[in-house]
Amino acid sequence: MPKAESHLALVRRARRINRELAEVYPYAHPELDFRNPFELLVATVLSAQTTDLRVNQTTPALFAAYPTPEDMAAAVPEEMEELIRPTGFFRAKTKSLLGLSAALRDDFGGEVPGRLEDLVKLPGVGRKTANVVLGNAFGVPGITVDTHFGRLVRRWKWTDEEDPVKVEAVIADIFPKSEWTMLSHRVIFHGRRICHSRKPACGACPIAPLCPSYGEGETDPEKAAKLLKYEMGGYPGQRLSPPADFPGKPAPALGAA
């Protein structure tokens, strides 16, 4: 690629990467188990500083104990802390969950609101969490700028911004709104499976010819193949209850052998 890439060339390359990722991950989806907007909201709050797998292993017992915002708002903090302890930072997360559940009960009739401006007012809910909920529970397009998304868009030279809000704004200008939610899933899938933080599997990457950072990781195809994660490497995904078309194996429950 030329050293000075025009904005138009960048947009074309970015959109081609998105199209190719769509072919690699036609089944891309949120990797948190949920059955309704409330469960997705809670799971996303719990996902901070831990893996989606650990959240998915933890939430079945949590939702069995507190299936509604009203139930969760009335929880004994110490009891909730024990249930979510495996996700880490369990005291702070308990405080957020109690606060957001009470707010849903008192201000929104026990329902998760479907507007960004309402969601970000809830305790422990920022733009990233709000966009996850909007895109996957309400069908409202949103860009989820997590650590994987931010890392990859900078590797691909779509932006050099570090602030998630600024990254979101830049990417929103490159892609039509209709692509925002699925773009987020595809990029995050790719970051978890191939384009890892410390040692990307460059030699096994399907978009290597489009990547200006090719060579930062392992370029030998055989060695790179050994770095692949989740279903790309023949291992379980992060969901205990994945979509029907997911090609990998369901993840094991907490404590399973």
Buried (B, 14 or more C-beta within 10 A) or exposed (E): EEEEBEEEEBBEBBBEBBEBBBEBBEBBBBBBBBEEBBBBBBBBBBBBEBBBBBBBBBBBBBBEEBBBBEBBBEBEEEEBBEBBBBBBBBEEBBBBBBBBBBBBBEEBEBEBBBEBEBBBBBBBBBBBBBBBBBBBBBEBBBBBBBEBBBBBBBBBBBBEBEEBEEBBBBBBEBBEEEBBBBBBBBBBBBBBBBBBEEEBBBBBBBBBEBBBBBEEBBBEEEBBBEBBBBBBBEEBBBBBEBEEEBEBEBBEEBEEE
